Each structure stands twice: as C-alpha cells, then as structure tokens.
Amino acid sequence: KGPDPDLVAIAERMTTVKHKILVLSCKGGVGKSTFSAQLSFALAGMDHQVGLMDIDICGPSMPKMLGLEGQCSHKSNFGWSPVYVEDNLGVMSISFMFPECDGEPAIWRGPRKNGLIKQFLKDVYWRDIDYLVVDTPPGTSDEHITIASCLAGIDGAIIVTTPQEVAMVDVRKGVNFCKKKGVNVLGVVENMSGLAQPLSDFKFMKKLGSSSVVDVTEDMISCVRENGPELLLDDVYVWSQVLDSSGGGAERMCEEMGVPFLGKVPLDPQLCRAAERGKSCFEGNKCSVSAPALKSIIEKV
Ligand code: ADP
C-alpha cells in the first residue's frame, strides 16, 4: 500500500506554513475561540504572516470574533482563499465555504467531518505564512484525531481552561490526548481567572432571572440592581466562572502533569466586548488588564 494521497497533498500544501499551533479546550465556553482570535491578532501585530483556521464545524464562531460575518471564501486555481482581516491575517472557517450555514450549527457526521477537515488542510491556499493557528472544537473528538493525524509537524497545542474544578479534570484529558497523539503541549492558559476590575464595576448582566445563577452573592445582586441588567457580559455562564474563580488550579495541574503553565487571563468585560465586536484587544487601551496578561502569555509560546 502506497502513502495516503490525502496526507501527501496536505504535506505539500503545508510546505508554505512555518509553524502550526493548535488551540484546544476540553469543554465549551472557556474562551478558546477568544484566545485563538486574540493570539492571531497579537502575532499579526508583531508583523508575522498569520493564518487562522476554525475547524469547529458544528458551531463556527471565528467569523464573528474577527468581524467577518457574512463573508465568503473564493476558489481560485490555487485553492480556497482565506478571508483577510489584515494583509497579514487570513481566516478560514466552514461558514466562509458554506455561507448558508452561517449562524446555524451544521450537522455533520464523523466521516463527513473528517473529509471536510482534510479538505480544509488540503485546499486552503495560505500563501507563505509564519503561523497557522488552528481553533478546534471543544473536547478531544473526531476532529482532533483527524487534525493530529493528518497535520505533520505540529509545533504544539495550547490548552485553554477556567479555574473550575471540572475544567481541571478536563485539562488532564487534553494533556493525555496530546501525549497519546505525540503533540507537544506548549502550555495551559487559565482564562476568566479572577476579575479585571472590582465586582461592583461590572455594570451589566443579562439573564439575571435565569435559574442557572443559583449562588449569586448579595453583592452581585445589588450591583445589578444598581446598574440595571443590560447586556455586557453575554452569558450567565460567565458568572458561574466568577463565582468559582479562586484560580491557581491550572498551575498546580501543570506542575503535576509536567507541562508549562502559561498564565492567567482575568474575566474582563472589555475583552468580552472586543471579542464580540471582532476587534483586537491590543488596540487602544481599553483592555488594560487582560491585554497585558494575554501578551505575556503569547510571548512565552
Ligand atoms: P469557547 O471558544 O471556549 O466556546 P468563547 O471564546 O466563545 O469560548 O468565549 C465564551 C464567551 O466568554 C464569549 O462571549 C467571550 O467573549 C467571553 N469571554 C472569553 N474570555 C473572556 C474573558 N477573559 N473575560 C470576559 N469574557 C470572556
């Protein structure tokens, strides 16, 4: 049996890509896509040529996080071209190839998913780039196995987590997955760890009535009473993080598992806002706490 033609084609395509970084998280909503987007902005801001590939087929969020909603990819003789945010930052997402899927989770089963990821790897024309950042779906499922098996020479994976106990257990799974697949762990990021500003400055909150907020403290309630329940942080989920944001768990876990701890990013409404608007948090100085935290993490990678 000769070499797998898909793998040969992918290897050929990837000759123009210097470094490949996977961003993983073992559960949704921990800020993995936010991190991937801001990592890409940061690398592009350092004058690198950057490609960002969103392989979250069931719920692509990258177009929104880069302000590219409704855009399409075009096919030329060279292949599918990414959509460019800047001259040196190109993005590829499933929703650029199938714009009709935008906003609706695509239902793809295993083999089709794998086929699509291979097609992504084979057919997207990245030009000469220094970094390819691959934003993966939550968990360690089919997509991860496909990407780890088809993409040769991955420099490593960054695992994004939150301070919660369950997230820590998930990190262990992520690290074990990387070990099993021979992917180097570049390190772990603890996101939504502590607050970028005093709780009383968190002015807005949505879905206050939701029963998922069970343990809200009196302080938080009075803060929202004072300031009104308008939207700023998008999800009550974020609030459950606040309640559990003692922090430090990821660092201990890293020591235990012998992988680098890259640092903490606080819960910062400004970062949330930048992400939701598809903006870099490094521009201007609104994200005065989270942007330096992210920068120091990225410098370690
Ligand atoms: P994931 O990709 O892990 O599912 P997202 O990146 O989509 O998670 O983030 C989930 C939500 O949390 C988004 O609304 C995002 O803007 C917000 N978010 C992520 N990180 C932070 C942070 N450090 N501070 C505040 N909001 C954040």
Boltz pocket constraint, residues with backbone or C-beta under 6 A from the ligand:
constraints:
  - pocket:
      binder: B
      contacts: [[A, 25], [A, 27], [A, 28], [A, 29], [A, 30], [A, 31], [A, 32], [A, 33], [A, 34], [A, 35], [A, 61], [A, 191], [A, 192], [A, 193], [A, 234], [A, 238], [A, 265], [A, 266], [A, 267], [A, 268], [A, 269], [A, 271], [A, 272], [A, 273], [A, 275], [A, 276], [A, 290]]
      max_distance: 6.0
